[in-house]
Amino acid sequence: MSLVRFATAEAVFETFPELSQKIAAKPSEQSPLDFLRTLVGSGKLEDAVTFCAYLLPRREAVWWACRSARAAPAQIGEERAPALLAAEAWVRDPDDEHRQTALEVGTKGHCDDPLTWVALAAGWAGGLLVSNPHHSIAMPQYMTARAARTAILISALSASWDQRPAYLQACIAEGARLAEQRP
């Protein structure tokens, strides 16, 4: 049994309706991994990254974003490392303290930095979006996927134009490998 919790690609789109606005390809009754392979085979690499981000469970999506950021051509400088380290700490021990730390680091980061989005992916993996004495709203499940996707797509910008497809294909292959893992 894999970590994929959806029987079809359509089920992923039904669970996350915003996918229809982010991916031009229409959902099918293919298995999610077959749909992912179809996207890659047709050269729709950004769509494949997007689909994979929503396909993976939150913890694996954060781990995928961390690994993809480490594999990016851009150097991870000392001033940017805390965001990645906070996200990786949450993946290793997904408790609320690590999630809060990642959220704090992510909210202080720059929106053009993929490591900011890696930290936000971990920070948005649980907890509350809004909390006050009269009303609390749980963090929407799509927030981690949204941040992981953004981290990887921004990381791809550090590659030269001709290297981007290979980088994105490697990221997608890693995401598929994580999805196929046994729990």
C-alpha positions, 0 to 999 in steps of 0.5 A: 500500500502506498501513501497515495490516499486517492483512487483516481486523479479526479478524486484529488481534484474533488478534494482540492477544487483549486487544482482546476484553476492551477492545472490546465489538464482535465482530471481523469479516472487514471490512478494519481501516479499514472496521471502524474506520469501523463503530465510529465510525458506531455511536458507539463512539468509545472502542472506535474509539480502542482499535482504532486504537491496536492497528492502527497500527505502534508508531512511528505509534501514538506519533506519533498519541498525540503529535498527539492530545495536542497537539490536546487542549483542555488546555494543555501546561505547561512542567513537562509538556512534556518527556514530549511532547518525548521521545516526539516525539524518538523518533518523529523518530529511533527509536533506543534512546537516544531510547526510553530517554529517553522511558521515563525521563521517562514512568516519572517522570510522573503516571499521570493525565497523558496526556503521561506515557502518550505518553512511555511509548508511546515508551519501551515501543516496544522494548527489554526488559521484564525483563533479568537475567543469567539471563533477558531478556524483550522488551517485548511489542508491545501495550505501545505500543498500550496506552499510546497508547490511554490517553494519548488517552482521558485527553486526552479528559477535558480536553474538556467533555462535549459536546466529547469526541465531536468530539475523539475523532472528530478523533483517530480520523480522524488515526489512520485517516489515518496508517494509510492512509499509504504507507510 
